[in-house]
Amino acid sequence: MMPLEPVAPTALGALPAAASDAGLVVLSAVSWPEVTTDNEVPPLAGFIESTFSPLLAEVAARALRRRPDPKPPGTVTAIVMVTALGDVTSAIRVAAAVDAGKRPSPLLFFQSVPNAVAGYLAARWDLTGPVVCVSGISAGLDIAALLIDDADADEALVIRIDLGVASDGLDHSAAILVTRPDRNDP
Amino acid sequence: MTGTAVLSAYGPGTEALLSGVLSGRPAFAPVQRFDVSARRVGVAAATAGSPQLHAEVARVVGEACDDAGLSAADRARTPLFLAIHGDPAAPRAAAGGRTALTPEAFAGTVAHTCGLTEQDLRCYMSACVAASTAIGDAAAAIARGLASRVIVAGGYLVEPDQFALFDAGRVLASDGQVRPFSTGRRGLLLGDGVGAVVIESSEAAAARRALPLARIAGWGRSGDAFHPCQPRPDGHGLARAITAALQRAGAVAADLGYINAHGSGTAASDPAETNALRLALGDAAATVPVSSTKSLHGQVLEASGVLELIVTLLALRKGMLPVNAGYLGADDGCRLRLVLDEPLATDAELAMSLNCAFGGANTAIVVGLP
């Protein structure tokens, strides 16, 4: 089997460095696209018409699979999502349905807030920490550090996602699993 | 907390909100603001006219600064944490202009309008725990010396897109009333809510001789790890947030004189919250007065945490607890000491505000009289 060829890192590749600057220990880090085969986001059952939730779930899963050691029992993991515009694809679909006098799909109701895919991730990976969605990466990293220092979490999964429809036409995402230097043994 | 300001379905101002919730009369009425003829349900708790979110958030944030007595110099050093779903204009903007319509840009213009620093501003988009998470984060940052003062605001005004989504999701109450913890409850109804609170360290308040309205005594956040949009039925996730908030407050369950419940009025959420209260509070869950004021002012989404915290502190300061409206009778899965029929006089000094959201996100904020 041919090794997967990495793609050039994007600006999202700076996430681990920013986390280190914020005083966080990076346990694992991934980005999308990461390899040349990252050209189609795997579908996620129950989420439709937008790549926001499937992509977020994919990068989160990669980050969680690549943690260096098994998660110690009882570890509380927060989910911190960082996005400039959120699921703008779904928002555009809803607005179009409303403007056409139609009823939007009930599935769009469930995915209209980023919390829904966080709930999927939390259930799939037993992440029992707080769920937060904010707009800026420095805010997201500060919140991750604060939640750990505040003992509401032992570690945090920080996921940044920006859909192409909001910018250059390409979906970008990155995820890091972080903790604080003094919380190696939660 | 040294300053508050609000817009609710009862009109502008904290006096209108307090008198509205203490009247016990829900603010729900047929929606006039936009066409609801294609919707299953056409009722919400909306204030008069068609207020614009940016103008109302800026006005309310400014009023909270005035209420706190913040000088121009104080404001210029104070960051804004804003809880919103997004810029309402973004979904209909031309593709090229959409990138300028981020929540952060929205918050930046509010901060600029109000003379606040545009450094360190944040937007929280975590659905119905957005504002309460921001309040917890602000309090935690101040307690740790990372900030001396933060303004937390939240805003949602009933509009056609979210209304259509909630209608499509069949979660709106088809009988036009929200009946939390009651038999026969049929769901939630949306409402207008814009609120802002000034949170600062006691030292910062004392330095400018500001009198505190209330204190944020404790906070807790947790996740259910259960489902994208259903709460964990056994209440364990929310119970952890409640326990953490009480521990931070140095309080026990019996110290609580009131709980402003999440109380969405949906079939699954109310019994899950009841279980959480029983788990976290033990015997006190049967005695502490509880009401969900969503039965009066509606579900104000991202702004819920700040509007309901303001209701809670207004109730404590007035010594009157608002009713849990719409009640038809007991539900065995929701047995709590609900405030029913008329407001309950109280000398309580400590209360808790609970919020839950999709994704199993939970928050608990403990607020006390100064």
Interface residues (C-beta under 8 A of the other chain):
Chain A: G46 A78 I79 T83 A84 L85 G86 V88 A91 I92 V94 A95 A97 V98 D99 G101 K102 R103 P104 S105 P106 L108 F109 F110 S112 V113 P114 N115 A116 V117 A118 G119 Y120 A122 A123 W125 D126 L127 T128 G129 P130 V131 V132 C133 V134 S135 G136 A139 I143 L146 L147 D149 D150 A151 D152 V165 A166 S167
Chain B: A38 R39 H85 G86 A90 P91 R92 A95 R98 T99 L101 T102 P103 E104 A107 R122 C123 Y124 M125 S126 A127 V129 A130 T133 D137 A140 A141 R144 L146 P160 D161 Q162 A164 L165 F166 D167 A168 G169 R170 V171 G220 R221 S222 G223 D224 A225 F226 H227 P228 C229 G237 R240 A244 A357 F358 G359 G360 A361 N362 T363
